[in-house]
Amino acid sequence: MKKLLAIVCVMLVGTMAAHAQFDKGRFAVGASVLYGSEIESAGINARAQYSILNNARVELSGDYFFKHNETTMYDLNLNIHCPVNLSQQRLFIYPIIGLAFTHADYPTPAEDLNKVGINLGSGIEYNLNNRISIELEYRHSIMKSIDQGVIGLGVNYKL
C-alpha cells in the first residue's frame, strides 16, 4: 500500500509542471470538520497555506479531536500539497506529504503521549470562485505505536 501511494505521488509530481494552479506567494486560510480513526472522534481543523511555487503549497495546520472515552487528542501538521488541475482551474487533486506532532491525553496521566511522525494522503479541492474553495482530504499519520487516519471536509479562503 505504501509503495502504491509513493508511486502515485511520483506520478502526480511528474505531471504538475503542466498544471500550475496557484500564484506563487499567495496565502489562504481555512477550516474543516474532521474524523480521526485512532481516537474514534470528530474534530475541527484550522490551517494556513502559502504557495511556494505555482504548483506547490506549504500548509501549517492544527487539529483538535473532541473527548471520546475520556481521551482527547490534538495534532500539529506541516504538509506540502502539489495540486494537479483536473478541470479548467476549478477542480484539483493533490498528494499530501508532511510531518505530524500528536499529543493525546488519556484518563491516566502515565498513558499520555507525544509522538512525531509523517503524514501521507491525498485531497480534492474545488474552487467555487477565485477566493473560496471546498476540499475533501484524507491523510494518514504514521508514528511509532500510534497511527491515525483523518478525513476532513473544509473550506478555504484565498487572501
C-alpha positions in Angstrom: 0.0 0.0 0.0 2.8 2.4 0.9 4.6 1.6 -2.3 1.4 2.3 -4.3 1.0 5.6 -2.6 4.6 6.5 -3.3 4.2 5.7 -7.0 1.0 7.7 -7.3 2.8 10.7 -5.6 5.7 10.5 -8.0 3.3 10.3 -11.0 1.4 13.4 -9.8 4.6 15.3 -9.2 5.7 14.4 -12.7 2.6 15.9 -14.2 2.5 19.1 -12.1 4.6 21.2 -14.4 1.8 21.2 -17.0 -0.9 22.0 -14.4 0.0 25.2 -12.5 -2.7 26.3 -10.2 -1.8 29.0 -7.7 0.0 32.3 -7.9 3.4 31.9 -6.2 3.3 33.8 -2.9 -0.5 33.6 -2.3 -1.9 32.9 1.2 -5.0 31.0 2.1 -6.7 30.2 5.4 -9.2 27.5 6.1 -11.1 25.3 8.5 -12.5 21.7 8.4 -14.6 19.3 10.3 -12.7 16.0 10.8 -13.0 12.4 12.0 -10.0 10.6 13.5 -9.7 6.9 13.3 -7.4 6.3 16.4 -9.5 8.4 18.8 -12.7 7.5 17.0 -14.0 11.0 17.4 -15.0 14.1 15.4 -12.8 17.2 15.5 -12.0 20.6 14.0 -9.1 21.9 12.0 -7.6 25.4 11.3 -5.0 25.9 8.7 -2.8 28.4 6.8 -1.4 27.8 3.4 1.3 29.5 1.4 2.0 28.8 -2.3 5.8 28.5 -2.5 5.6 27.7 -6.3 2.8 27.9 -8.9 2.3 24.1 -8.3 3.2 23.6 -4.7 2.0 25.0 -1.4 3.0 24.5 2.3 0.3 24.1 4.9 0.5 24.5 8.6 -2.5 23.1 10.4 -3.8 22.2 13.8 -6.4 19.5 14.6 -8.4 19.1 17.8 -10.4 16.0 18.4 -13.3 16.0 20.9 -13.2 13.9 24.0 -14.1 10.2 23.5 -13.7 7.5 26.2 -12.1 10.1 28.4 -9.4 10.8 25.8 -8.6 14.0 23.9 -6.1 14.4 21.1 -4.6 17.2 19.1 -2.0 17.4 16.4 0.1 19.9 14.6 1.0 19.3 10.9 3.4 20.8 8.4 2.4 19.4 5.0 3.2 20.0 1.3 0.5 19.8 -1.3 1.1 19.7 -5.1 -2.2 20.4 -6.8 -2.9 18.9 -10.2 -5.6 20.7 -12.3 -8.4 18.3 -13.5 -10.8 20.8 -14.9 -10.4 24.4 -16.1 -8.6 25.7 -12.9 -11.6 24.7 -10.8 -11.1 21.0 -9.7 -7.8 19.8 -8.4 -6.3 16.7 -6.8 -3.2 16.8 -4.7 -0.9 14.4 -2.8 -0.1 15.2 0.8 3.3 14.6 2.5 4.5 16.1 5.7 5.3 16.0 9.4 3.0 15.5 12.3 3.2 16.0 16.0 0.4 14.4 18.1 -0.5 14.7 21.7 -3.1 12.5 23.4 -4.5 13.0 27.0 -5.6 9.6 28.3 -7.6 9.1 31.6 -4.4 8.0 33.4 -1.6 10.7 33.1 1.0 8.0 32.8 -0.6 6.9 29.5 -0.4 10.4 27.9 1.8 10.5 24.8 3.6 12.9 22.5 4.6 11.4 19.1 6.2 12.7 15.9 5.6 11.1 12.6 4.9 11.5 8.9 1.7 12.3 7.1 0.8 10.7 3.7 -2.5 11.3 1.9 -4.4 13.0 -0.8 -7.1 15.5 -1.3 -9.5 17.0 -3.8 -10.3 20.7 -4.0 -13.0 22.6 -5.9 -12.7 26.4 -6.5 -16.2 28.0 -6.1 -14.7 31.3 -7.3 -11.3 32.9 -7.2 -11.3 33.3 -3.4 -13.3 30.4 -1.9 -12.8 26.6 -2.3 -14.0 23.5 -0.7 -11.9 20.4 -0.1 -12.1 16.8 0.9 -8.9 15.1 2.1 -7.6 12.0 3.8 -4.2 11.8 5.5 -2.7 9.1 7.5 -0.3 10.0 10.3 2.3 7.2 10.8 4.0 7.2 14.2 5.6 4.7 16.5 2.9 2.9 18.5 0.1 5.1 17.1 -1.3 5.6 13.6 -4.3 7.7 12.8 -6.3 8.2 9.6 -8.0 11.6 9.4 -10.7 12.5 6.9 -11.8 16.1 6.6 -14.3 18.3 4.8 -13.5 22.0 4.7 -13.4 25.4 3.2 -10.5 27.7 2.2 -10.4 31.5 1.7 -7.6 32.8 -0.5 -6.2 36.2 0.6 
